[in-house]
């Protein structure tokens, strides 16, 4: 009797505890709503429609298509329409609520494919500025990376809802959160099979587990999950629970992005909206719920198709599919849109942007942030393609790479030097395999990339009258030399172990000679070099000895690209940034990028070095780039580190600076030079993003041009067999005519009478 009373009392206490826990759950369990948890959204930079823009070179039609615009054959009548004719491109722009802009029509007058006017239609009045709306790149929510568009249940096609219910919870509308029939069926199947082959959780239980509990499989957790499911059923309508489930269910990964909800799965896997899915595609998404990673269509296509066919069979057995539709669906080949072809195609860039946002607003990041970035999606895709194509070609041509035990890696940075905007950033060949950002986080020896800064320091010191009087025409000794240091004697040698005697400073840089660079570093002083590099944005530790001339210091690709960008920008360094502005969920500005810039070196010295780097491409170690055939100017420098561990190329036009690094993560030798490994990737990027009519470099005041004899570095005379035009900072040009070949009297007379 006492035992029965004790058991009854214990049972009563248990019921009271369950009731109390249920009441507790009822107070805080809330289904998510679209407006309650807005995702953080990261946008690319808006693209400006302006005169002198080539429709083809700017890939304007591709930009429109990425934003969802549609080509029409006649008049544009709806937002998102565009019509291309030989002499005009008419675009019905989408509304841009963030900029308080309504949908409007603009007309672009074309002359041989180049925009000559930007007009407001139908009035045909000039309008400026005009931007395409920024492209959505990625989003975050709840700590995991995702972009989720909440779709109301009423807007979901009935067939996909039915498919999910058929495979996951066919008694959904008749149970109370837990389904004893499904539990009994699962227990029986598991017992008869000897292994766990089926679960008994309802859709409501799955939702409760995903929203409120950890994934640990324990008895206590299952009991809590079941009770939470009952509470949800009491508090909410079935339709509300089903809507939340279909928008919240985890359905796998697309690269670095977590896929939640059937709408996002349709977009990520097939590039379609829910209404556009085929029967087979619908069944595949429904089948993913059981094991999103096990049946991931991109990684495990055979398993995905097998699971899809199970769902299709269930739908046929339940009479939801005709025999004809079933046959067509099971025979439909699997076509998955590669993750890189949908929204999130800049994972390394997104990482860098989020780090910058965290520095600006702190962590954890508030929900609903809007981040406007500097990314150009077209340039980003071009850079990613160039890395993939370039590395595959290297692996085909260098058999030893296969024995390395790891993939050869590369990184790319595209910088708009005037603003500091990072337009593209690739940190490796596959983010899914490695999230280490080699463009930002890796520090590698820069090798010959440092040589232009040695000469820049010397030219600047000469301009200020503080150092050796060196110009582009100065003669340097390329001869054996030994330097004494704290670590002993050091005898630098050139790449080919040859010495060339006396060479001009220009030739020394064009041929990337080591000995002249070290001699100049000694003459100007290593402190002057390191100070200059710091002014140009290098924050990594720098060596204070002569080896700095040969790039013994380690830097990131972003740092060195920014330093070259400063040279391209007339000596003005602008801090590189990936974020333009941050706003909260109400649209209020939280942070706006203000350019951090400084005149790191004179415009005149910067131009002289730009001229030298133009010569590297015309006659030096990067002559391969001449095959690009651009009318505009391009300057750049190869970099190869000691032991062939790193290959670099950084080059620039008047608008863009592009840096490329190639190597192994563990620093084993790739046994290739910068010209062999990095330059081809750089060339592919340039060929696809730099206009053929790229402008020439702007010549600042204080620059003069003189004809010199390259053998003597002196002013050329009519007797000199070789003459070259050389640039000088005004006041540093040579004043002596060639003493080797003579004949300078006539030139002096002409100059005296102002006839030269």
C-alpha positions as CSV (number, residue, x, y, z in Angstrom):
1,X,0.0,0.0,0.0
2,X,2.8,2.4,1.0
3,X,4.6,1.5,-2.2
4,X,1.5,2.3,-4.3
5,X,1.1,5.6,-2.5
6,X,4.7,6.5,-3.0
7,X,4.5,5.7,-6.7
8,X,1.3,7.7,-7.0
9,X,3.0,10.6,-5.2
10,X,6.0,10.4,-7.3
11,X,3.9,10.3,-10.4
12,X,1.9,13.3,-9.2
13,X,5.2,15.2,-8.6
14,X,6.4,14.2,-12.0
15,X,3.1,15.5,-13.6
16,X,3.4,18.7,-11.6
17,X,7.0,19.1,-12.7
18,X,6.0,18.5,-16.3
19,X,3.1,20.9,-16.0
20,X,5.4,23.6,-14.4
21,X,8.0,23.1,-17.2
22,X,5.2,23.3,-19.8
23,X,3.9,26.5,-18.2
24,X,7.5,27.9,-18.2
25,X,7.9,27.0,-21.9
26,X,4.6,28.6,-22.7
27,X,5.9,32.0,-21.4
28,X,8.9,32.2,-23.7
29,X,8.6,29.8,-26.6
30,X,7.9,32.0,-29.7
31,X,7.9,31.1,-33.3
32,X,10.2,33.3,-35.4
33,X,8.7,35.9,-37.6
34,X,10.0,37.6,-40.6
35,X,10.1,41.0,-38.9
36,X,11.6,39.7,-35.6
37,X,15.0,38.5,-36.9
38,X,16.1,40.5,-39.9
39,X,19.2,39.1,-41.5
40,X,22.4,41.1,-41.7
41,X,22.8,42.0,-45.3
42,X,26.0,42.8,-47.2
43,X,25.8,44.6,-50.5
44,X,28.2,45.2,-53.3
45,X,29.1,48.7,-54.5
46,X,26.5,50.3,-56.8
47,X,27.6,50.6,-60.4
48,X,27.6,54.1,-62.0
49,X,26.2,54.6,-65.4
50,X,28.3,57.4,-67.0
51,X,29.6,58.8,-70.2
52,X,32.7,57.3,-71.9
53,X,31.7,53.9,-70.5
54,X,31.9,51.0,-72.9
55,X,28.9,48.7,-72.6
56,X,31.0,45.7,-73.6
57,X,34.1,46.3,-71.5
58,X,32.0,47.3,-68.4
59,X,30.0,44.1,-69.0
60,X,26.9,46.2,-68.4
61,X,24.4,43.6,-69.7
62,X,25.9,41.0,-67.4
63,X,25.5,43.4,-64.5
64,X,21.9,44.0,-65.4
65,X,21.2,40.3,-65.6
66,X,22.8,39.6,-62.2
67,X,20.4,42.1,-60.7
68,X,17.4,40.4,-62.3
69,X,16.8,42.7,-65.2
70,X,15.1,41.3,-68.3
71,X,15.8,42.0,-72.0
72,X,12.7,43.0,-73.9
73,X,12.3,43.4,-77.6
74,X,10.1,46.5,-77.5
75,X,9.4,49.4,-75.2
76,X,10.3,49.0,-71.5
77,X,7.1,49.1,-69.5
78,X,8.0,47.5,-66.1
79,X,10.7,48.0,-63.6
80,X,13.5,45.6,-64.5
81,X,13.0,45.8,-68.2
82,X,15.8,46.9,-70.6
83,X,16.1,47.2,-74.3
84,X,19.3,47.4,-76.3
85,X,19.5,49.0,-79.7
86,X,22.6,49.9,-81.8
87,X,22.4,53.5,-80.7
88,X,20.7,53.4,-77.3
89,X,20.2,51.3,-74.2
90,X,17.0,52.0,-72.3
91,X,16.7,50.7,-68.7
92,X,13.7,50.8,-66.4
93,X,15.6,51.0,-63.1
94,X,14.3,49.2,-60.0
95,X,13.3,51.4,-57.1
96,X,16.0,52.0,-54.5
97,X,14.2,52.7,-51.2
98,X,17.4,53.1,-49.2
99,X,18.3,56.0,-51.5
100,X,14.7,57.3,-51.7
101,X,14.7,56.6,-55.4
102,X,11.5,55.4,-57.2
103,X,11.6,53.2,-60.2
104,X,12.5,55.3,-63.3
105,X,13.5,55.0,-66.9
106,X,16.9,56.1,-68.1
107,X,18.2,56.2,-71.7
108,X,21.9,55.7,-72.5
109,X,22.9,57.1,-75.9
110,X,25.5,54.9,-77.6
111,X,28.2,55.6,-80.1
112,X,29.8,52.4,-81.3
113,X,28.9,50.8,-77.9
114,X,30.2,53.7,-75.8
115,X,27.9,55.8,-73.6
116,X,27.8,59.4,-74.7
117,X,24.7,60.6,-72.8
118,X,22.8,59.5,-69.7
119,X,19.2,60.8,-70.0
120,X,16.0,60.8,-67.9
121,X,13.2,59.4,-70.0
122,X,10.9,60.3,-71.6
123,X,11.9,63.9,-71.1
124,X,15.4,63.1,-72.5
125,X,17.0,65.5,-70.0
126,X,20.6,64.9,-68.8
127,X,20.7,63.2,-65.3
128,X,23.7,62.7,-63.1
129,X,24.7,60.6,-61.2
130,X,22.8,57.4,-62.0
131,X,23.6,54.1,-60.3
132,X,22.4,50.6,-60.7
133,X,21.1,49.3,-57.4
134,X,23.8,47.4,-55.4
135,X,23.8,43.6,-55.6
136,X,23.1,41.6,-52.5
137,X,26.2,39.5,-51.8
138,X,25.6,37.7,-48.5
139,X,23.8,37.8,-45.2
140,X,24.0,36.6,-41.6
141,X,21.4,35.6,-39.1
142,X,21.6,33.9,-35.7
143,X,25.4,33.6,-35.8
144,X,25.5,31.4,-39.0
145,X,26.1,32.8,-42.5
146,X,22.9,32.7,-44.5
147,X,20.6,34.7,-46.7
148,X,17.0,33.9,-45.9
149,X,14.0,35.3,-47.6
150,X,10.9,34.5,-45.5
151,X,8.1,33.1,-47.7
152,X,4.6,33.1,-46.3
153,X,2.9,29.7,-46.4
154,X,0.2,31.0,-48.7
155,X,2.9,31.9,-51.3
156,X,4.4,28.5,-51.3
157,X,3.4,26.1,-54.1
158,X,1.1,23.4,-52.6
159,X,3.1,20.6,-54.3
160,X,6.3,21.4,-52.4
161,X,4.4,21.7,-49.1
162,X,2.8,18.3,-49.8
163,X,6.1,16.8,-50.7
164,X,7.7,17.8,-47.4
165,X,4.7,16.6,-45.4
166,X,4.7,13.3,-47.3
167,X,8.3,12.5,-46.4
168,X,8.6,14.1,-43.0
169,X,5.2,14.1,-41.3
170,X,2.1,12.9,-43.2
171,X,-0.1,13.1,-40.1
172,X,0.9,16.7,-39.3
173,X,-2.6,18.1,-39.3
174,X,-4.0,15.3,-37.0
175,X,-1.4,15.0,-34.2
176,X,-0.9,17.4,-31.2
177,X,2.8,17.9,-31.6
178,X,3.9,14.3,-31.0
179,X,2.7,11.4,-33.0
180,X,2.3,8.0,-31.1
181,X,1.6,6.2,-34.4
182,X,4.8,7.5,-36.0
183,X,6.8,6.7,-32.9
184,X,5.4,3.2,-32.8
185,X,6.1,2.7,-36.5
186,X,9.6,3.9,-36.0
187,X,10.3,1.7,-33.0
188,X,9.0,-1.4,-34.9
189,X,11.1,-0.7,-38.0
190,X,14.2,-0.1,-35.9
191,X,13.7,-3.3,-33.9
192,X,13.1,-5.4,-37.0
193,X,16.0,-3.9,-38.8
194,X,18.4,-4.2,-35.9
195,X,19.6,-0.6,-36.5
196,X,18.1,2.9,-36.3
197,X,16.6,3.4,-39.8
198,X,13.7,5.7,-39.0
199,X,12.8,8.5,-36.5
200,X,9.4,9.3,-35.1
201,X,9.8,13.1,-34.7
202,X,7.1,15.3,-36.0
203,X,7.6,18.5,-37.9
204,X,6.8,20.4,-34.7
205,X,9.4,18.4,-32.7
206,X,12.0,19.1,-35.4
207,X,11.2,22.8,-35.3
208,X,11.4,22.9,-31.5
209,X,14.8,21.1,-31.6
210,X,16.2,23.4,-34.2
211,X,15.0,26.6,-32.6
212,X,15.4,25.9,-28.9
213,X,17.6,22.9,-28.1
214,X,21.0,21.5,-28.8
215,X,21.4,18.7,-31.3
216,X,22.6,16.3,-28.6
217,X,20.7,13.0,-28.6
218,X,19.7,12.3,-25.0
219,X,16.5,11.1,-23.4
220,X,16.1,14.3,-21.4
221,X,16.5,16.4,-24.5
222,X,14.0,14.3,-26.4
223,X,11.5,14.7,-23.6
224,X,12.0,18.5,-23.5
225,X,11.7,18.6,-27.3
226,X,8.4,16.6,-27.1
227,X,6.9,18.9,-24.4
228,X,8.0,22.0,-26.4
229,X,6.2,20.6,-29.4
230,X,3.0,20.2,-27.5
231,X,3.3,23.8,-26.2
232,X,3.8,25.1,-29.7
233,X,0.7,23.2,-30.9
234,X,-1.3,24.8,-28.1
235,X,-0.1,28.3,-28.7
236,X,-0.1,28.4,-32.5
237,X,-2.1,27.4,-35.5
238,X,-0.8,24.5,-37.6
239,X,-0.3,26.8,-40.5
240,X,2.0,29.1,-38.4
241,X,4.1,26.1,-37.3
242,X,4.4,24.7,-40.8
243,X,5.3,28.2,-42.2
244,X,8.1,28.5,-39.6
245,X,9.4,25.0,-40.3
246,X,9.6,25.5,-44.0
247,X,11.5,28.8,-43.5
248,X,13.8,27.6,-40.7
249,X,14.7,24.0,-41.7
250,X,18.5,23.6,-42.3
251,X,19.2,22.3,-45.8
252,X,22.9,22.2,-46.2
253,X,25.8,24.4,-47.2
254,X,26.6,26.4,-50.3
255,X,30.3,27.1,-49.8
256,X,30.5,29.1,-46.6
257,X,26.8,29.9,-46.5
258,X,24.3,27.9,-44.4
259,X,21.1,27.2,-46.3
260,X,17.9,27.6,-44.2
261,X,14.4,27.2,-45.7
262,X,13.1,25.7,-48.8
263,X,13.1,29.0,-50.7
264,X,16.8,29.6,-50.0
265,X,17.5,25.9,-51.0
266,X,15.7,26.5,-54.3
267,X,17.9,29.5,-55.0
268,X,21.2,28.0,-53.8
269,X,20.9,24.7,-55.5
270,X,19.0,25.5,-58.6
271,X,19.1,29.2,-59.1
272,X,15.2,29.3,-59.1
273,X,12.3,30.5,-57.1
274,X,9.9,28.0,-55.5
275,X,7.4,28.4,-58.3
276,X,10.0,27.5,-60.9
277,X,11.1,24.2,-59.4
278,X,10.5,21.0,-61.4
279,X,8.9,18.0,-59.7
280,X,12.3,16.3,-59.4
281,X,13.9,19.4,-57.9
282,X,11.1,19.7,-55.4
283,X,11.5,16.1,-54.4
284,X,15.3,16.6,-54.0
285,X,14.8,19.5,-51.6
286,X,12.2,17.6,-49.6
287,X,14.6,14.7,-49.4
288,X,17.4,16.8,-48.1
289,X,15.7,17.4,-44.8
290,X,16.6,13.9,-43.6
291,X,20.4,14.5,-44.1
292,X,21.4,17.8,-45.6
293,X,25.1,17.0,-45.7
294,X,24.6,13.3,-46.5
295,X,22.5,14.1,-49.5
296,X,24.2,17.3,-50.6
297,X,23.7,17.4,-54.3
298,X,26.9,19.2,-55.1
299,X,29.1,16.8,-53.1
300,X,27.2,13.6,-53.2
301,X,25.1,13.6,-56.4
302,X,24.4,9.9,-56.4
303,X,23.1,9.8,-52.9
304,X,21.0,12.9,-53.6
305,X,19.4,11.3,-56.6
306,X,18.7,8.1,-54.7
307,X,17.1,10.1,-51.9
308,X,15.1,12.2,-54.4
309,X,13.7,9.0,-56.0
310,X,12.6,7.8,-52.6
311,X,10.5,10.9,-52.2
312,X,9.2,10.6,-55.7
313,X,8.1,7.0,-55.0
314,X,6.3,8.1,-51.8
315,X,4.5,10.9,-53.8
316,X,3.4,8.4,-56.5
317,X,2.2,5.9,-53.9
318,X,0.1,8.6,-52.2
319,X,-1.4,9.5,-55.5
320,X,0.2,12.9,-55.7
321,X,2.0,12.0,-58.9
322,X,0.7,10.3,-62.1
323,X,2.7,7.5,-63.5
324,X,3.8,9.7,-66.4
325,X,5.0,12.5,-64.1
326,X,6.8,10.1,-61.9
327,X,8.7,8.6,-64.8
328,X,9.7,12.0,-66.2
329,X,10.9,13.1,-62.7
330,X,13.1,10.0,-61.9
331,X,14.6,10.3,-65.4
332,X,15.4,14.0,-65.0
333,X,19.2,14.5,-64.7
334,X,20.5,16.3,-61.7
335,X,21.6,19.9,-62.5
336,X,22.9,21.9,-59.6
337,X,23.8,25.5,-59.9
338,X,27.4,25.7,-58.6
339,X,27.5,27.7,-55.3
340,X,29.9,30.3,-56.9
341,X,27.2,31.2,-59.5
342,X,24.7,32.4,-56.9
343,X,24.7,35.1,-54.3
344,X,27.7,34.3,-52.1
345,X,30.6,34.2,-54.6
346,X,33.0,36.3,-52.5
347,X,33.6,34.4,-49.2
348,X,37.0,35.7,-48.5
349,X,35.8,39.3,-49.2
350,X,32.8,38.7,-46.9
351,X,35.2,37.5,-44.1
352,X,37.3,40.7,-44.4
353,X,34.2,42.9,-44.5
354,X,32.8,41.3,-41.3
355,X,36.1,41.7,-39.5
356,X,36.1,45.4,-40.4
357,X,32.4,45.8,-39.3
358,X,33.3,44.1,-36.0
359,X,36.1,46.6,-35.5
360,X,33.7,49.5,-36.3
361,X,30.6,48.5,-34.2
362,X,31.9,45.8,-31.9
363,X,30.7,42.2,-31.3
364,X,28.3,40.5,-31.4
365,X,26.9,42.1,-34.5
366,X,23.4,43.6,-34.1
367,X,20.7,41.9,-36.1
368,X,19.5,43.6,-39.2
369,X,22.6,45.5,-40.1
370,X,23.0,46.7,-43.6
371,X,26.6,46.7,-44.8
372,X,27.5,48.5,-48.0
373,X,30.8,47.2,-49.3
374,X,33.3,48.2,-52.0
375,X,33.0,44.9,-53.9
376,X,32.6,44.8,-57.7
377,X,30.9,41.4,-58.3
378,X,32.1,41.2,-61.9
379,X,35.8,41.9,-60.9
380,X,35.4,39.4,-58.1
381,X,34.2,36.7,-60.4
382,X,37.0,37.5,-62.9
383,X,39.6,37.2,-60.1
384,X,38.2,33.9,-58.8
385,X,38.2,32.5,-62.3
386,X,41.7,33.7,-63.0
387,X,43.0,32.0,-59.8
388,X,41.2,28.7,-60.7
389,X,42.3,28.7,-64.3
390,X,45.9,29.8,-63.6
391,X,46.5,27.2,-60.9
392,X,45.0,24.4,-63.0
393,X,47.3,25.3,-65.8
394,X,50.3,25.4,-63.5
395,X,49.4,21.9,-62.1
396,X,49.2,20.6,-65.7
397,X,52.6,22.0,-66.7
398,X,54.5,21.3,-63.4
399,X,54.2,17.6,-62.6
400,X,56.1,18.0,-59.3
401,X,53.1,19.8,-57.8
402,X,51.2,16.6,-57.7
403,X,53.8,15.1,-55.3
404,X,53.7,18.1,-53.0
405,X,50.8,16.6,-50.9
406,X,48.9,19.9,-51.0
407,X,47.3,22.2,-53.5
408,X,49.2,25.2,-54.8
409,X,47.5,28.4,-53.7
410,X,47.0,31.9,-55.0
411,X,45.5,35.1,-53.9
412,X,44.4,38.3,-55.7
413,X,43.6,41.9,-54.6
414,X,42.1,44.5,-56.9
415,X,42.4,48.0,-55.4
416,X,41.0,51.3,-56.7
417,X,44.0,53.4,-55.5
418,X,42.3,56.8,-55.5
419,X,39.7,55.8,-53.0
420,X,41.2,52.8,-51.3
421,X,38.2,50.7,-52.3
422,X,39.0,46.9,-52.5
423,X,37.0,45.9,-55.6
424,X,37.9,42.2,-55.4
425,X,39.6,39.9,-53.0
426,X,40.4,36.2,-53.4
427,X,42.1,34.6,-50.5
428,X,42.6,31.1,-51.9
429,X,41.4,28.7,-54.5
430,X,38.6,27.0,-52.5
431,X,37.0,28.5,-49.4
432,X,35.2,25.2,-48.6
433,X,38.5,23.5,-48.1
434,X,40.4,26.4,-46.4
435,X,39.0,29.6,-44.9
436,X,42.6,31.0,-44.4
437,X,42.7,34.3,-46.2
438,X,46.0,34.4,-48.0
439,X,45.5,37.9,-49.3
440,X,45.1,39.4,-45.8
441,X,46.3,37.0,-43.2
442,X,49.4,35.4,-44.8
443,X,52.8,37.1,-44.4
444,X,55.3,36.0,-47.0
445,X,58.7,37.4,-48.1
446,X,58.1,39.9,-50.9
447,X,61.4,39.3,-52.8
448,X,62.0,41.6,-55.7
449,X,58.7,43.5,-55.1
450,X,60.7,45.7,-52.6
451,X,63.2,46.9,-55.2
452,X,61.0,49.7,-56.6
453,X,60.8,51.1,-53.1
454,X,64.6,51.1,-52.7
455,X,64.9,53.2,-55.8
456,X,61.9,55.3,-54.8
457,X,63.6,56.2,-51.5
458,X,66.8,57.1,-53.4
459,X,64.9,59.3,-56.0
460,X,63.0,61.1,-53.2
461,X,66.1,61.7,-51.2
462,X,67.8,63.1,-54.3
463,X,64.8,65.4,-54.9
464,X,65.2,66.7,-51.3
465,X,68.9,67.0,-51.6
466,X,69.4,64.6,-48.6
467,X,71.0,61.6,-50.3
468,X,72.9,60.4,-53.2
469,X,72.1,62.2,-56.4
470,X,70.4,59.3,-58.2
471,X,68.1,59.4,-61.2
472,X,66.7,56.9,-63.6
473,X,69.7,57.5,-65.8
474,X,72.4,57.1,-63.1
475,X,75.0,54.4,-63.6
476,X,75.2,51.7,-60.9
477,X,77.8,49.0,-60.5
478,X,76.6,45.5,-61.1
479,X,79.8,43.9,-59.9
480,X,80.8,41.4,-57.1
481,X,80.7,43.0,-53.7
482,X,80.8,41.9,-50.1
483,X,79.1,43.6,-47.2
484,X,80.0,43.1,-43.6
485,X,77.2,42.7,-41.0
486,X,76.6,41.5,-37.5
487,X,75.9,38.0,-39.0
488,X,79.1,38.0,-41.1
489,X,80.1,38.7,-44.6
490,X,77.4,38.8,-47.3
491,X,77.9,38.7,-51.0
492,X,74.6,39.2,-52.9
493,X,74.3,37.7,-56.4
494,X,71.9,38.2,-59.2
495,X,69.3,35.7,-60.2
496,X,71.3,34.3,-63.1
497,X,74.7,34.5,-61.2
498,X,76.0,36.9,-63.8
499,X,77.3,40.5,-63.5
500,X,76.7,43.2,-66.1
501,X,79.2,45.9,-65.1
502,X,77.8,49.4,-65.1
503,X,74.1,49.7,-65.8
504,X,71.6,52.5,-65.5
505,X,69.2,52.5,-62.5
506,X,66.4,52.0,-65.0
507,X,68.0,48.9,-66.5
508,X,68.8,47.6,-63.0
509,X,65.1,47.6,-62.0
510,X,63.9,46.4,-65.4
511,X,66.1,43.4,-65.2
512,X,65.5,43.0,-61.4
513,X,69.2,43.0,-60.6
514,X,70.1,42.3,-57.0
515,X,73.5,43.8,-56.5
516,X,72.6,47.4,-57.7
517,X,69.5,47.4,-55.5
518,X,71.6,46.5,-52.4
519,X,74.2,49.1,-53.3
520,X,71.5,51.8,-53.5
521,X,69.9,50.6,-50.2
522,X,73.4,51.1,-48.6
523,X,73.7,54.5,-50.1
524,X,70.3,55.8,-49.1
525,X,70.2,54.0,-45.7
526,X,68.0,51.2,-44.6
527,X,66.2,53.5,-42.1
528,X,65.1,55.8,-45.0
529,X,63.7,52.7,-46.8
530,X,61.8,51.3,-43.8
531,X,60.4,54.7,-43.0
532,X,59.2,55.0,-46.6
533,X,57.6,51.6,-46.5
534,X,55.7,52.4,-43.3
535,X,54.4,55.6,-44.9
536,X,53.2,53.5,-47.8
537,X,51.0,51.4,-45.4
538,X,53.3,48.5,-44.6
539,X,52.6,47.6,-41.0
540,X,54.3,44.2,-40.8
541,X,57.7,44.2,-39.1
542,X,60.6,45.2,-41.4
543,X,64.2,44.1,-41.3
544,X,66.7,46.9,-40.6
545,X,69.6,45.5,-42.7
546,X,70.5,45.5,-46.3
547,X,68.6,42.3,-47.1
548,X,65.5,44.5,-47.1
549,X,66.5,45.5,-50.6
550,X,65.9,41.9,-51.8
551,X,62.5,41.6,-50.0
552,X,63.6,39.6,-46.9
553,X,60.7,41.1,-44.9
554,X,57.3,39.4,-44.9
555,X,54.2,41.3,-45.8
556,X,50.6,40.5,-46.9
557,X,49.4,40.8,-50.4
558,X,47.0,43.5,-49.4
559,X,49.8,45.6,-47.8
560,X,52.1,45.4,-50.8
561,X,49.3,46.0,-53.2
562,X,48.3,49.1,-51.2
563,X,51.9,50.4,-51.3
564,X,52.1,50.0,-55.1
565,X,48.7,51.7,-55.2
566,X,50.2,54.7,-53.5
567,X,52.9,55.0,-56.1
568,X,50.2,54.7,-58.8
569,X,48.2,57.4,-57.0
570,X,50.8,60.1,-57.3
571,X,52.5,59.2,-54.0
572,X,49.2,59.4,-52.0
573,X,48.5,56.4,-49.8
574,X,44.8,55.7,-49.1
575,X,44.0,53.1,-46.5
576,X,42.4,50.1,-48.2
577,X,38.8,49.3,-47.1
578,X,36.2,46.8,-47.9
579,X,33.3,48.6,-46.2
580,X,31.7,51.9,-47.3
581,X,29.0,52.3,-44.7
582,X,27.1,50.5,-42.0
583,X,23.4,51.1,-41.1
584,X,21.1,49.6,-38.4
585,X,17.8,47.9,-39.1
586,X,16.0,51.2,-39.1
587,X,18.4,52.6,-41.7
588,X,20.2,54.9,-39.3
589,X,23.9,55.3,-40.1
590,X,26.2,53.6,-37.6
591,X,29.5,54.1,-39.4
592,X,30.7,55.6,-42.7
593,X,34.2,55.2,-44.2
594,X,36.2,58.4,-44.2
595,X,39.3,58.2,-46.4
596,X,42.5,57.8,-44.4
597,X,45.0,59.3,-46.7
598,X,48.5,60.9,-46.6
599,X,51.1,62.1,-49.1
600,X,53.6,59.3,-48.5
601,X,56.0,60.4,-51.1
602,X,56.2,63.2,-53.7
603,X,54.2,63.0,-56.8
604,X,57.4,63.5,-58.8
605,X,59.3,60.7,-57.3
606,X,56.2,58.4,-57.6
607,X,56.0,59.2,-61.3
608,X,59.6,58.5,-62.0
609,X,59.2,55.0,-60.4
610,X,56.0,54.5,-62.4
611,X,58.0,55.2,-65.5
612,X,60.6,52.7,-64.4
613,X,57.9,50.1,-63.8
614,X,56.4,50.8,-67.2
615,X,59.8,49.8,-68.5
616,X,59.7,46.5,-66.6
617,X,56.7,45.6,-68.8
618,X,58.2,47.1,-72.0
619,X,61.7,45.6,-71.7
620,X,62.2,43.8,-68.4
621,X,61.1,40.8,-66.4
622,X,57.4,41.2,-67.3
623,X,57.6,41.6,-71.1
624,X,55.1,38.8,-71.3
625,X,52.5,41.4,-70.4
626,X,53.1,43.3,-73.6
627,X,51.1,40.7,-75.4
628,X,48.0,42.2,-73.8
629,X,48.2,45.0,-76.4
630,X,46.6,47.8,-74.4
631,X,46.9,51.3,-75.7
632,X,46.9,52.7,-72.2
633,X,49.8,52.5,-69.7
634,X,50.5,49.6,-67.4
635,X,53.3,49.4,-64.8
636,X,54.3,46.5,-62.7
637,X,56.9,44.4,-61.0
638,X,57.6,40.7,-60.6
639,X,58.7,39.2,-57.3
640,X,60.4,35.9,-56.6
641,X,61.7,35.0,-53.2
642,X,64.9,33.2,-52.3
643,X,64.4,29.5,-52.8
644,X,61.4,30.0,-55.1
645,X,58.9,29.8,-52.3
646,X,56.8,32.7,-53.4
647,X,55.9,34.2,-56.7
648,X,54.4,37.6,-57.0
649,X,53.2,40.2,-59.5
650,X,51.8,43.6,-58.6
651,X,50.9,46.0,-61.4
652,X,48.7,49.0,-62.0
653,X,47.0,51.2,-64.4
654,X,45.9,54.8,-63.9
655,X,42.8,53.5,-62.0
656,X,43.4,50.0,-60.6
657,X,46.2,48.3,-58.8
658,X,46.2,44.5,-59.0
659,X,48.3,42.2,-56.9
660,X,48.8,38.4,-57.2
661,X,50.6,35.9,-55.0
662,X,51.2,32.2,-55.8
663,X,52.8,29.6,-53.4
664,X,52.3,26.7,-51.0
665,X,50.9,27.2,-47.6
666,X,53.8,25.5,-45.9
667,X,56.3,27.5,-47.9
668,X,57.8,24.6,-49.8
669,X,59.4,25.8,-53.1
670,X,57.2,26.1,-56.1
671,X,60.4,26.5,-58.2
672,X,58.8,29.1,-60.4
673,X,59.4,32.8,-60.8
674,X,56.9,35.6,-60.4
675,X,56.8,35.9,-64.2
676,X,56.1,32.2,-64.6
677,X,53.5,31.7,-61.9
678,X,51.9,35.0,-60.8
679,X,52.1,37.1,-64.0
680,X,49.8,34.9,-66.1
681,X,47.0,35.1,-63.5
682,X,47.5,38.9,-63.3
683,X,47.3,39.1,-67.1
684,X,44.0,37.2,-67.3
685,X,42.5,39.6,-64.8
686,X,43.8,42.7,-66.6
687,X,42.7,41.4,-70.0
688,X,39.1,41.1,-68.7
689,X,38.8,44.2,-66.5
690,X,41.0,46.9,-67.9
691,X,39.5,48.9,-70.8
692,X,41.6,49.0,-74.0
693,X,41.6,52.8,-73.9
694,X,42.9,52.8,-70.4
695,X,44.3,56.4,-69.7
696,X,47.9,57.2,-69.5
697,X,49.5,58.0,-66.2
698,X,49.2,61.7,-65.3
699,X,52.5,63.5,-65.4
700,X,52.8,65.9,-62.4
701,X,54.4,69.3,-62.6
702,X,58.1,69.3,-61.9
703,X,58.9,66.4,-64.3
704,X,61.1,67.0,-67.3
705,X,62.2,64.7,-70.2
706,X,65.7,64.6,-71.6
707,X,67.4,62.4,-74.1
708,X,70.4,60.6,-72.6
709,X,73.1,58.1,-73.7
710,X,72.3,54.9,-71.7
711,X,76.0,54.0,-71.7
712,X,77.0,57.1,-69.8
713,X,73.9,58.4,-68.2
714,X,74.8,61.8,-69.6
715,X,72.9,64.0,-72.1
716,X,72.9,62.5,-75.5
717,X,74.6,64.2,-78.5
718,X,74.2,63.7,-82.2
719,X,77.3,61.4,-82.0
720,X,75.8,59.0,-79.5
721,X,74.9,55.7,-81.2
722,X,72.1,55.1,-78.6
723,X,69.7,57.7,-77.3
724,X,66.7,57.2,-75.0
725,X,64.2,59.6,-73.6
726,X,64.3,59.6,-69.8
727,X,62.2,61.3,-67.2
728,X,63.7,63.4,-64.3
729,X,62.5,65.4,-61.4
730,X,63.2,69.0,-62.4
731,X,66.6,70.0,-61.1
732,X,68.0,66.5,-61.0
733,X,68.5,65.9,-64.7
734,X,72.1,65.6,-66.0
735,X,73.8,68.8,-67.1
736,X,76.8,67.3,-68.8
737,X,76.8,66.1,-72.4
738,X,78.1,62.7,-73.3
739,X,81.9,62.8,-72.8
740,X,82.4,59.5,-74.4
741,X,81.0,60.2,-77.9
742,X,81.5,64.0,-78.0
743,X,79.7,66.4,-80.2
744,X,78.0,68.2,-77.4
745,X,79.0,71.7,-78.6
746,X,76.2,72.0,-81.1
747,X,73.7,70.8,-78.5
748,X,74.9,73.3,-76.0
749,X,74.5,76.1,-78.5
750,X,71.0,75.0,-79.4
751,X,70.1,74.9,-75.7
752,X,71.6,78.3,-75.1
753,X,69.4,79.8,-77.8
754,X,66.3,77.9,-76.6
755,X,66.2,75.7,-79.8
756,X,66.4,72.3,-78.1
